[in-house]
Amino acid sequence: MDVSLGRDSSGRDISTRFIETDSVRWYIREISIEGLEKEGELIESLQSQLDEMRENSVGRSVICRFVLKGRGPLHHILRQEGFIEDLLRLLREGETWGRQFIWVERIEDDTLFPIEREILLKREDFVGDLVKIVEGLKTDENSRNEFHEVLSPLFGSRNGRKHISKIDDDEMNSLLQRAENILLDALLTEKDNEN
């Protein structure tokens, strides 16, 4: 792609053109386990990512890292001793070190155990209250408006405006969910969630 930069002092056109010079592409891909029930579904998802990388690398070799995220039943399988190593071996299997290769450098497991949020909403303790507060902030307009009002001095201050911008409802829901996840992971164990 050529980009025109204008003219130099003698009136000649100045332009730049991007030339790919890499021989190996590096990718880090985050893969959510949410909605995946079986290890075969995870393998298909990872293989699909590898196929996409091969297609987009324009004949270049690829080194990639997968970071598994999210909550789901696969968390228990991923925590089994040796599973990640076996999965890594499977993805590397059959890959030849020819002109174009794909090498999975590592698989990181940042998954979390599944939480039955509906059960937590019914609990009559601190955890139940926490989930109810977050749910209220996400669904009740009055609660949401009060929350925005509490945050308004932060966004209205000179330093606040310099570093952060207003948060829309979708981003607020995402932030609230992340905060809830962090708190629940600190407060609950897998055994607590089973009860």
N, CA, C and O of each residue as an XYZ file, in Angstrom:
780
protein
N       0.849     -1.170      0.000
C       0.000      0.000      0.000
C       0.892      1.229      0.000
O       1.751      1.371      0.870
N       0.702      2.107     -0.952
C       1.451      3.353     -1.016
C       0.703      4.427     -0.250
O      -0.522      4.519     -0.319
N       1.457      5.238      0.481
C       0.876      6.356      1.208
C       1.590      7.609      0.752
O       2.815      7.695      0.846
N       0.849      8.572      0.265
C       1.438      9.812     -0.201
C       1.688     10.719      1.000
O       0.800     10.943      1.823
N       2.912     11.236      1.085
C       3.269     12.131      2.187
C       3.303     13.586      1.753
O       3.544     14.471      2.573
N       3.065     13.842      0.478
C       3.103     15.222     -0.012
C       4.256     15.405     -0.984
O       4.626     14.485     -1.713
N       4.815     16.601     -0.982
C       5.895     16.926     -1.906
C       7.098     17.427     -1.129
O       6.964     18.032     -0.066
N       8.298     17.159     -1.689
C       9.508     17.688     -1.065
C       9.744     19.104     -1.585
O       8.935     19.627     -2.353
N      10.855     19.729     -1.168
C      11.119     21.130     -1.508
C      11.323     21.344     -3.002
O      11.148     22.463     -3.483
N      11.685     20.314     -3.745
C      11.875     20.475     -5.194
C      10.602     20.121     -5.975
O      10.616     20.139     -7.206
N       9.507     19.801     -5.281
C       8.236     19.536     -5.933
C       7.985     18.088     -6.280
O       6.960     17.773     -6.884
N       8.896     17.193     -5.916
C       8.689     15.772     -6.202
C       7.748     15.165     -5.161
O       7.748     15.555     -3.994
N       6.943     14.195     -5.622
C       6.045     13.482     -4.695
C       6.862     12.591     -3.771
O       7.805     11.924     -4.196
N       6.484     12.595     -2.503
C       7.106     11.717     -1.512
C       6.037     10.733     -1.062
O       4.930     11.125     -0.693
N       6.379      9.464     -1.096
C       5.420      8.453     -0.652
C       6.171      7.321      0.040
O       7.374      7.137     -0.145
N       5.426      6.576      0.835
C       6.003      5.404      1.487
C       5.216      4.182      1.056
O       4.037      4.267      0.712
N       5.880      3.064      1.082
C       5.230      1.807      0.745
C       5.684      0.782      1.770
O       6.880      0.645      2.028
N       4.730      0.057      2.357
C       5.049     -0.957      3.354
C       5.566     -2.207      2.655
O       4.917     -2.737      1.754
N       6.719     -2.668      3.069
C       7.294     -3.888      2.522
C       7.481     -4.864      3.676
O       8.197     -4.578      4.635
N       6.834     -6.008      3.574
C       6.956     -7.029      4.608
C       8.332     -7.674      4.508
O       8.718     -8.183      3.456
N       9.067     -7.646      5.621
C      10.419     -8.221      5.609
C      10.575     -9.367      6.592
O      11.637     -9.986      6.669
N       9.530     -9.650      7.336
C       9.637    -10.726      8.319
C       9.628    -12.087      7.634
O       9.019    -12.263      6.579
N      10.309    -13.041      8.249
C      10.275    -14.402      7.719
C       9.451    -15.312      8.622
O       9.045    -16.399      8.212
N       9.204    -14.862      9.855
C       8.386    -15.619     10.806
C       7.406    -14.646     11.456
O       7.793    -13.566     11.903
N       6.144    -15.037     11.503
C       5.119    -14.224     12.165
C       4.929    -14.722     13.586
O       5.043    -15.919     13.852
N       4.639    -13.806     14.497
C       4.418    -14.130     15.904
C       2.997    -13.746     16.270
O       2.588    -12.606     16.054
N       2.242    -14.683     16.819
C       0.867    -14.430     17.235
C       0.673    -14.862     18.687
O       1.240    -15.857     19.141
N      -0.135    -14.096     19.393
C      -0.660    -14.523     20.696
C      -2.171    -14.464     20.551
O      -2.732    -13.413     20.242
N      -2.827    -15.591     20.774
C      -4.281    -15.654     20.627
C      -4.924    -16.058     21.939
O      -4.542    -17.048     22.562
N      -5.918    -15.263     22.349
C      -6.724    -15.614     23.517
C      -7.930    -16.420     23.041
O      -8.634    -16.016     22.115
N      -8.156    -17.549     23.677
C      -9.257    -18.435     23.320
C     -10.142    -18.605     24.549
O      -9.661    -18.998     25.611
N     -11.425    -18.311     24.410
C     -12.359    -18.479     25.522
C     -12.870    -19.917     25.543
O     -13.205    -20.490     24.507
N     -12.921    -20.485     26.746
C     -13.473    -21.838     26.896
C     -14.969    -21.794     27.198
O     -15.608    -22.839     27.318
N     -15.527    -20.595     27.320
C     -16.953    -20.479     27.625
C     -17.754    -21.064     26.472
O     -17.518    -20.729     25.311
N     -18.690    -21.927     26.790
C     -19.512    -22.569     25.776
C     -18.917    -23.858     25.230
O     -19.577    -24.575     24.478
N     -17.673    -24.160     25.601
C     -17.052    -25.406     25.163
C     -17.245    -26.450     26.247
O     -16.896    -26.222     27.405
N     -17.795    -27.585     25.878
C     -18.108    -28.622     26.857
C     -17.078    -29.743     26.890
O     -16.802    -30.309     27.948
N     -16.506    -30.064     25.718
C     -15.622    -31.231     25.612
C     -14.260    -30.814     25.087
O     -14.119    -29.792     24.415
N     -13.253    -31.631     25.408
C     -11.900    -31.308     24.964
C     -11.789    -31.315     23.450
O     -10.972    -30.582     22.893
N     -12.594    -32.130     22.766
C     -12.584    -32.146     21.301
C     -12.968    -30.794     20.710
O     -12.423    -30.381     19.687
N     -13.916    -30.102     21.363
C     -14.332    -28.768     20.906
C     -13.186    -27.771     21.062
O     -12.996    -26.899     20.214
N     -12.425    -27.901     22.146
C     -11.273    -27.031     22.358
C     -10.217    -27.287     21.281
O      -9.660    -26.347     20.714
N      -9.948    -28.551     21.008
C      -8.952    -28.897     19.989
C      -9.374    -28.342     18.628
O      -8.547    -27.805     17.891
N     -10.661    -28.470     18.295
C     -11.166    -27.914     17.031
C     -10.979    -26.410     16.976
O     -10.596    -25.868     15.939
N     -11.248    -25.727     18.087
C     -11.096    -24.277     18.141
C      -9.636    -23.871     17.947
O      -9.340    -22.935     17.205
N      -8.734    -24.575     18.614
C      -7.310    -24.270     18.480
C      -6.823    -24.569     17.064
O      -6.060    -23.790     16.492
N      -7.260    -25.693     16.498
C      -6.857    -26.054     15.140
C      -7.371    -25.032     14.131
O      -6.682    -24.695     13.168
N      -8.576    -24.548     14.359
C      -9.151    -23.522     13.486
C      -8.299    -22.252     13.524
O      -8.075    -21.617     12.493
N      -7.829    -21.888     14.717
C      -6.948    -20.722     14.847
C      -5.642    -20.938     14.083
O      -5.147    -20.028     13.419
N      -5.093    -22.143     14.181
C      -3.851    -22.454     13.465
C      -4.064    -22.360     11.949
O      -3.220    -21.823     11.231
N      -5.189    -22.881     11.473
C      -5.496    -22.809     10.045
C      -5.605    -21.352      9.582
O      -5.111    -20.988      8.515
N      -6.260    -20.528     10.403
C      -6.407    -19.107     10.073
C      -5.044    -18.411     10.041
O      -4.783    -17.594      9.157
N      -4.175    -18.737     11.006
C      -2.833    -18.143     11.028
C      -2.042    -18.538      9.790
O      -1.355    -17.712      9.189
N      -2.145    -19.808      9.416
C      -1.426    -20.282      8.230
C      -1.904    -19.516      6.989
O      -1.103    -19.099      6.153
N      -3.214    -19.343      6.892
C      -3.784    -18.639      5.747
C      -3.362    -17.166      5.707
O      -3.088    -16.628      4.634
N      -3.309    -16.516      6.869
C      -3.000    -15.082      6.933
C      -1.511    -14.768      6.945
O      -1.128    -13.600      6.874
N      -0.667    -15.792      7.034
C       0.773    -15.521      7.148
C       1.454    -15.360      5.788
O       2.662    -15.134      5.729
N       0.714    -15.471      4.724
C       1.219    -15.237      3.369
C       2.508    -16.017      3.108
O       3.498    -15.453      2.644
N       2.489    -17.312      3.406
C       3.633    -18.166      3.117
C       4.749    -18.120      4.138
O       5.743    -18.832      3.999
N       4.603    -17.293      5.163
C       5.635    -17.199      6.193
C       5.356    -18.230      7.290
O       4.228    -18.690      7.461
N       6.393    -18.571      8.011
C       6.233    -19.462      9.157
C       5.626    -18.691     10.321
O       5.668    -17.461     10.366
N       5.061    -19.443     11.262
C       4.356    -18.826     12.387
C       4.796    -19.488     13.684
O       4.930    -20.709     13.763
N       5.016    -18.663     14.692
C       5.174    -19.133     16.066
C       4.044    -18.477     16.843
O       3.837    -17.267     16.748
N       3.311    -19.281     17.615
C       2.165    -18.711     18.314
C       2.088    -19.220     19.754
O       2.651    -20.251     20.121
N       1.373    -18.450     20.527
C       1.062    -18.818     21.912
C      -0.444    -18.704     22.079
O      -1.053    -17.725     21.646
N      -1.042    -19.711     22.710
C      -2.464    -19.668     23.025
C      -2.624    -19.378     24.511
O      -1.938    -19.962     25.350
N      -3.544    -18.463     24.826
C      -3.894    -18.159     26.213
C      -5.368    -18.513     26.377
O      -6.240    -17.865     25.798
N      -5.633    -19.541     27.166
C      -7.004    -20.005     27.384
C      -7.624    -19.198     28.518
O      -7.040    -19.076     29.595
N      -8.817    -18.646     28.270
C      -9.473    -17.763     29.239
C     -10.922    -18.190     29.429
O     -11.438    -19.037     28.700
N     -11.566    -17.586     30.422
C     -12.986    -17.784     30.634
C     -13.298    -18.854     31.667
O     -12.416    -19.524     32.203
N     -14.598    -18.981     31.921
C     -15.104    -19.973     32.872
C     -15.805    -21.085     32.114
O     -16.481    -20.843     31.115
N     -15.638    -22.292     32.597
C     -16.361    -23.378     31.970
C     -15.930    -24.724     32.494
O     -14.946    -24.829     33.226
N     -16.669    -25.761     32.119
C     -16.376    -27.104     32.610
C     -15.014    -27.625     32.158
O     -14.457    -28.516     32.799
N     -14.469    -27.091     31.072
C     -13.143    -27.531     30.618
C     -12.042    -27.150     31.607
O     -10.944    -27.705     31.560
N     -12.334    -26.206     32.499
C     -11.338    -25.792     33.496
C     -10.807    -27.001     34.262
O      -9.603    -27.114     34.492
N     -11.706    -27.904     34.656
C     -11.309    -29.083     35.427
C     -10.376    -29.981     34.616
O      -9.408    -30.522     35.150
N     -10.671    -30.137     33.322
C      -9.831    -30.974     32.455
C      -8.471    -30.330     32.245
O      -7.443    -31.007     32.274
N      -8.471    -29.013     32.033
C      -7.206    -28.294     31.800
C      -6.285    -28.355     33.015
O      -5.065    -28.271     32.877
N      -6.869    -28.501     34.204
C      -6.072    -28.564     35.437
C      -5.490    -29.949     35.699
O      -4.657    -30.110     36.590
N      -5.917    -30.939     34.939
C      -5.385    -32.286     35.147
C      -3.904    -32.315     34.764
O      -3.488    -31.739     33.759
N      -3.140    -32.994     35.584
C      -1.699    -33.051     35.357
C      -1.389    -33.641     33.983
O      -1.873    -34.717     33.631
N      -0.588    -32.931     33.226
C      -0.133    -33.396     31.925
C      -1.055    -33.065     30.761
O      -0.675    -33.269     29.608
N      -2.266    -32.556     31.029
C      -3.205    -32.316     29.926
C      -2.689    -31.247     28.969
O      -2.726    -31.436     27.753
N      -2.208    -30.123     29.506
C      -1.713    -29.032     28.652
C      -0.534    -29.518     27.810
O      -0.436    -29.195     26.626
N       0.362    -30.298     28.429
C       1.520    -30.827     27.687
C       1.063    -31.755     26.563
O       1.600    -31.707     25.456
N       0.067    -32.603     26.852
C      -0.466    -33.505     25.822
C      -1.133    -32.715     24.694
O      -0.985    -33.053     23.520
N      -1.858    -31.675     25.056
C      -2.521    -30.833     24.067
C      -1.482    -30.134     23.183
O      -1.648    -30.047     21.966
N      -0.433    -29.649     23.797
C       0.642    -28.993     23.061
C       1.305    -29.971     22.083
O       1.566    -29.626     20.931
N       1.569    -31.185     22.552
C       2.159    -32.217     21.689
C       1.246    -32.528     20.507
O       1.712    -32.678     19.377
N      -0.047    -32.623     20.769
C      -1.018    -32.919     19.713
C      -1.014    -31.829     18.641
O      -1.039    -32.132     17.449
N      -0.983    -30.560     19.063
C      -0.999    -29.455     18.104
C       0.307    -29.371     17.305
O       0.314    -28.928     16.157
N       1.396    -29.796     17.917
C       2.689    -29.770     17.228
C       2.878    -30.983     16.312
O       3.679    -30.952     15.377
N       2.132    -32.043     16.596
C       2.272    -33.300     15.874
C       2.043    -33.105     14.378
O       1.105    -32.425     13.963
N       2.892    -33.694     13.604
C       2.714    -33.647     12.162
C       3.213    -32.376     11.509
O       3.216    -32.273     10.282
N       3.635    -31.405     12.305
C       4.149    -30.160     11.735
C       5.590    -30.392     11.292
O       6.424    -30.826     12.087
N       5.875    -30.111     10.061
C       7.235    -30.312      9.557
C       7.971    -28.982      9.525
O       7.373    -27.918      9.366
N       9.277    -29.075      9.680
C      10.107    -27.870      9.685
C      10.537    -27.552      8.259
O      11.730    -27.449      7.973
N       9.580    -27.399      7.382
C       9.874    -27.068      5.994
C       9.919    -25.573      5.792
O      10.239    -24.803      6.698
N       9.597    -25.197      4.603
C       9.638    -23.782      4.214
C       8.646    -22.951      5.034
O       8.968    -21.837      5.448
N       7.447    -23.482      5.269
C       6.454    -22.800      6.094
C       6.003    -23.760      7.194
O       5.535    -24.863      6.910
N       6.145    -23.339      8.435
C       5.719    -24.167      9.555
C       4.921    -23.314     10.535
O       4.993    -22.085     10.519
N       4.163    -23.991     11.382
C       3.500    -23.325     12.505
C       3.928    -24.060     13.758
O       3.750    -25.273     13.868
N       4.485    -23.332     14.690
C       4.961    -23.897     15.946
C       4.195    -23.269     17.093
O       4.215    -22.050     17.267
N       3.520    -24.096     17.874
C       2.830    -23.604     19.069
C       3.856    -23.568     20.181
O       4.274    -24.605     20.696
N       4.254    -22.368     20.543
C       5.317    -22.160     21.525
C       4.868    -22.550     22.934
O       5.627    -23.152     23.693
N       3.622    -22.199     23.274
C       3.137    -22.456     24.631
C       1.621    -22.349     24.656
O       1.018    -21.675     23.821
N       1.009    -23.029     25.632
C      -0.412    -22.866     25.931
C      -0.502    -22.461     27.396
O      -0.060    -23.192     28.282
N      -1.080    -21.289     27.641
C      -1.251    -20.801     29.015
C      -2.700    -21.018     29.442
O      -3.630    -20.747     28.682
N      -2.875    -21.506     30.651
C      -4.210    -21.755     31.185
C      -4.569    -20.669     32.192
O      -4.115    -20.703     33.336
N      -5.388    -19.700     31.763
C      -5.894    -18.651     32.645
C      -7.395    -18.824     32.857
O      -8.115    -17.854     33.098
N      -7.861    -20.080     32.763
C      -9.291    -20.330     32.901
C      -9.700    -20.342     34.370
O      -8.864    -20.445     35.267
N     -10.997    -20.236     34.588
C     -11.560    -20.223     35.932
C     -12.639    -21.296     36.032
O     -13.255    -21.678     35.036
N     -12.853    -21.773     37.253
C     -13.896    -22.777     37.434
C     -15.267    -22.147     37.168
O     -15.464    -20.958     37.418
N     -16.205    -22.938     36.666
C     -17.534    -22.393     36.344
C     -18.293    -22.011     37.604
O     -18.173    -22.661     38.643
N     -19.063    -20.965     37.497
C     -19.871    -20.481     38.621
C     -21.329    -20.498     38.198
O     -21.680    -20.008     37.125
N     -22.166    -21.057     39.037
C     -23.611    -21.036     38.806
C     -24.141    -19.735     39.406
O     -24.520    -19.679     40.576
N     -24.158    -18.702     38.582
C     -24.520    -17.366     39.047
C     -25.941    -17.322     39.599
O     -26.206    -16.616     40.572
N     -26.848    -18.062     38.992
C     -28.240    -18.076     39.455
C     -28.334    -18.601     40.896
O     -29.148    -18.118     41.682
N     -27.514    -19.573     41.230
C     -27.490    -20.107     42.598
C     -26.913    -19.059     43.542
O     -27.413    -18.872     44.651
N     -25.852    -18.372     43.096
C     -25.225    -17.350     43.936
C     -26.195    -16.201     44.207
O     -26.177    -15.631     45.298
N     -27.043    -15.852     43.234
C     -28.018    -14.775     43.423
C     -29.012    -15.100     44.539
O     -29.575    -14.191     45.150
N     -29.229    -16.382     44.807
C     -30.199    -16.804     45.834
C     -29.569    -16.914     47.217
O     -30.279    -17.032     48.215
N     -28.256    -16.877     47.281
C     -27.593    -17.027     48.578
C     -27.872    -15.822     49.474
O     -27.987    -14.691     49.002
N     -27.979    -16.086     50.766
C     -28.246    -15.041     51.759
C     -26.985    -14.793     52.583
O     -26.989    -14.930     53.807
N     -25.910    -14.429     51.893
C     -24.656    -14.127     52.578
C     -23.927    -13.043     51.789
O     -24.489    -12.464     50.859
N     -22.682    -12.771     52.159
C     -21.916    -11.710     51.519
C     -21.772    -11.949     50.010
O     -21.904    -11.016     49.219
N     -21.503    -13.194     49.617
C     -21.342    -13.522     48.196
C     -22.647    -13.252     47.448
O     -22.634    -12.675     46.361
N     -23.770    -13.668     48.030
C     -25.067    -13.409     47.411
C     -25.339    -11.923     47.270
O     -25.838    -11.471     46.240
N     -25.005    -11.156     48.321
C     -25.191     -9.701     48.268
C     -24.333     -9.069     47.173
O     -24.788     -8.185     46.448
N     -23.109     -9.524     47.063
C     -22.198     -9.002     46.049
C     -22.770     -9.217     44.645
O     -22.798     -8.288     43.838
N     -23.220    -10.422     44.358
C     -23.762    -10.740     43.028
C     -25.037     -9.940     42.773
O     -25.274     -9.492     41.652
N     -25.863     -9.759     43.816
C     -27.094     -8.976     43.667
C     -26.785     -7.510     43.369
O     -27.471     -6.883     42.562
N     -25.756     -6.961     44.017
C     -25.375     -5.560     43.770
C     -24.916     -5.389     42.323
O     -25.336     -4.456     41.639
N     -24.065     -6.279     41.868
C     -23.579     -6.188     40.484
C     -24.731     -6.352     39.509
O     -24.815     -5.627     38.517
N     -25.619     -7.299     39.783
C     -26.769     -7.516     38.907
C     -27.642     -6.267     38.859
O     -28.130     -5.879     37.797
N     -27.836     -5.638     40.023
C     -28.627     -4.405     40.076
C     -27.993     -3.289     39.264
O     -28.686     -2.558     38.557
N     -26.669     -3.156     39.364
C     -25.971     -2.119     38.602
C     -26.054     -2.371     37.097
O     -26.040     -1.434     36.299
N     -26.141     -3.639     36.723
C     -26.197     -3.967     35.299
C     -27.609     -3.861     34.720
O     -27.766     -3.610     33.525
N     -28.640     -4.050     35.554
C     -30.001     -4.134     35.001
C     -30.943     -3.018     35.447
O     -31.884     -2.694     34.722
N     -30.717     -2.423     36.613
C     -31.626     -1.409     37.143
C     -31.131     -0.010     36.760
O     -30.027      0.388     37.130
N     -31.957      0.723     36.020
C     -31.552      2.034     35.522
C     -31.268      3.022     36.653
O     -30.318      3.801     36.568
N     -32.084      2.998     37.714
C     -31.858      3.916     38.840
C     -30.514      3.632     39.518
O     -29.758      4.553     39.828
N     -30.230      2.348     39.742
C     -28.939      1.983     40.347
C     -27.785      2.415     39.448
O     -26.769      2.924     39.922
N     -27.954      2.206     38.155
C     -26.914      2.589     37.194
C     -26.677      4.099     37.233
O     -25.532      4.551     37.239
N     -27.767      4.882     37.261
C     -27.642      6.344     37.301
C     -26.952      6.807     38.580
O     -26.120      7.713     38.542
N     -27.293      6.193     39.709
C     -26.640      6.540     40.979
C     -25.145      6.223     40.916
O     -24.317      6.993     41.402
N     -24.819      5.104     40.326
C     -23.417      4.697     40.199
C     -22.651      5.688     39.323
O     -21.534      6.083     39.660
N     -23.246      6.089     38.204
C     -22.612      7.079     37.328
C     -22.427      8.411     38.065
O     -21.424      9.100     37.881
N     -23.412      8.761     38.902
C     -23.335      9.999     39.669
C     -22.171      9.964     40.670
O     -21.475     10.960     40.868
N     -21.981      8.810     41.286
C     -20.872      8.644     42.228
C     -19.538      8.774     41.496
O     -18.580      9.324     42.040
N     -19.474      8.268     40.260
C     -18.226      8.312     39.485
C     -17.989      9.643     38.776
O     -16.877      9.900     38.316
N     -19.012     10.497     38.679
C     -18.887     11.724     37.898
C     -17.737     12.636     38.346
O     -17.091     13.226     37.480
N     -17.439     12.789     39.653
C     -16.282     13.630     40.011
C     -14.961     13.095     39.425
O     -14.062     13.870     39.099
N     -14.858     11.792     39.298
C     -13.655     11.198     38.727
C     -13.501     11.616     37.262
O     -12.414     12.005     36.834
N     -14.584     11.535     36.505
C     -14.528     11.890     35.090
C     -14.520     13.399     34.878
O     -14.075     13.882     33.837
N     -15.010     14.139     35.863
C     -15.092     15.596     35.726
C     -13.825     16.318     36.136
O     -13.631     17.474     35.760
N     -12.963     15.672     36.891
C     -11.739     16.347     37.342
C     -10.758     16.500     36.187
O     -10.816     15.753     35.210
N      -9.864     17.466     36.303
C      -8.878     17.732     35.253
C      -8.002     16.509     35.009
O      -7.793     16.121     33.859
N      -7.491     15.904     36.062
C      -6.644     14.719     35.908
C      -7.435     13.523     35.402
O      -6.927     12.730     34.609
N      -8.656     13.393     35.848
C      -9.487     12.294     35.384
C      -9.756     12.379     33.896
O      -9.658     11.377     33.188
N     -10.097     13.581     33.409
C     -10.359     13.765     31.976
C      -9.127     13.466     31.133
O      -9.236     13.017     29.992
N      -7.954     13.720     31.708
C      -6.710     13.495     30.978
C      -6.457     12.009     30.726
O      -5.900     11.641     29.692
N      -6.863     11.162     31.661
C      -6.486      9.749     31.598
C      -7.616      8.780     31.269
O      -7.365      7.675     30.788
N      -8.849      9.184     31.523
C      -9.970      8.270     31.252
C     -11.100      9.021     30.567
O     -11.286     10.222     30.761
N     -11.836      8.290     29.772
C     -12.986      8.895     29.100
C     -14.257      8.295     29.690
O     -14.222      7.300     30.415
N     -15.363      8.920     29.361
C     -16.657      8.423     29.855
C     -16.839      6.966     29.457
O     -16.360      6.537     28.407
N     -17.524      6.219     30.285
C     -17.734      4.800     30.045
C     -19.179      4.593     29.610
O     -20.111      4.995     30.306
N     -19.357      3.957     28.444
C     -20.723      3.672     27.990
C     -21.258      2.431     28.717
O     -20.523      1.760     29.440
N     -22.539      2.141     28.515
C     -23.185      1.051     29.259
C     -22.554     -0.314     28.977
O     -22.392     -1.117     29.896
N     -22.198     -0.583     27.722
C     -21.586     -1.877     27.395
C     -20.245     -2.048     28.104
O     -19.958     -3.107     28.663
N     -19.428     -0.993     28.075
C     -18.133     -1.071     28.749
C     -18.308     -1.170     30.260
O     -17.553     -1.873     30.931
N     -19.307     -0.464     30.796
C     -19.579     -0.526     32.236
C     -19.979     -1.946     32.624
O     -19.515     -2.455     33.645
N     -20.836     -2.598     31.827
C     -21.229     -3.976     32.119
C     -20.024     -4.909     32.093
O     -19.904     -5.805     32.928
N     -19.143     -4.694     31.141
C     -17.937     -5.512     31.041
C     -17.041     -5.311     32.265
O     -16.519     -6.278     32.821
N     -16.866     -4.067     32.680
C     -16.043     -3.773     33.861
C     -16.667     -4.354     35.135
O     -15.966     -4.900     35.987
N     -17.981     -4.230     35.251
C     -18.667     -4.797     36.415
C     -18.515     -6.307     36.461
O     -18.299     -6.881     37.528
N     -18.629     -6.955     35.299
C     -18.488     -8.411     35.258
C     -17.072     -8.832     35.626
O     -16.878     -9.810     36.348
N     -16.078     -8.091     35.128
C     -14.686     -8.412     35.471
C     -14.446     -8.236     36.963
O     -13.773     -9.054     37.590
N     -15.002     -7.157     37.536
C     -14.844     -6.918     38.974
C     -15.512     -8.039     39.777
O     -14.960     -8.518     40.768
N     -16.703     -8.450     39.337
C     -17.393     -9.549     40.022
C     -16.562    -10.823     39.954
O     -16.420    -11.520     40.959
N     -16.011    -11.137     38.782
C     -15.179    -12.333     38.634
C     -13.987    -12.314     39.578
O     -13.683    -13.320     40.220
N     -13.317    -11.180     39.664
C     -12.149    -11.060     40.548
C     -12.557    -11.290     41.999
O     -11.893    -12.025     42.730
N     -13.657    -10.654     42.412
C     -14.113    -10.799     43.796
C     -14.573    -12.220     44.099
O     -14.249    -12.760     45.157
N     -15.329    -12.833     43.182
C     -15.799    -14.192     43.417
C     -14.643    -15.181     43.466
O     -14.658    -16.118     44.265
N     -13.643    -14.978     42.617
C     -12.485    -15.868     42.649
C     -11.723    -15.738     43.965
O     -11.141    -16.708     44.449
N     -11.729    -14.538     44.539
C     -11.058    -14.343     45.823
C     -11.876    -14.907     46.980
O     -11.316    -15.352     47.982
N     -13.209    -14.889     46.838
C     -14.088    -15.293     47.937
C     -14.501    -16.765     47.900
O     -14.755    -17.368     48.943
N     -14.565    -17.334     46.714
C     -15.067    -18.695     46.572
C     -13.966    -19.677     46.231
O     -12.947    -19.312     45.645
N     -14.181    -20.913     46.602
C     -13.355    -21.998     46.100
C     -14.260    -22.859     45.223
O     -15.477    -22.676     45.226
N     -13.689    -23.782     44.485
C     -14.503    -24.648     43.650
C     -15.494    -25.435     44.502
O     -16.621    -25.678     44.072
N     -15.084    -25.836     45.706
C     -15.951    -26.605     46.605
C     -17.136    -25.755     47.059
O     -18.254    -26.262     47.149
N     -16.906    -24.441     47.352
C     -18.000    -23.548     47.758
C     -19.064    -23.480     46.671
O     -20.260    -23.473     46.960
N     -18.618    -23.429     45.416
C     -19.560    -23.268     44.311
C     -20.393    -24.524     44.077
O     -21.491    -24.452     43.526
N     -19.872    -25.667     44.494
C     -20.617    -26.912     44.303
C     -21.798    -27.012     45.272
O     -22.753    -27.742     45.005
N     -21.744    -26.294     46.382
C     -22.816    -26.358     47.388
C     -23.955    -25.417     47.076
O     -24.929    -25.356     47.826
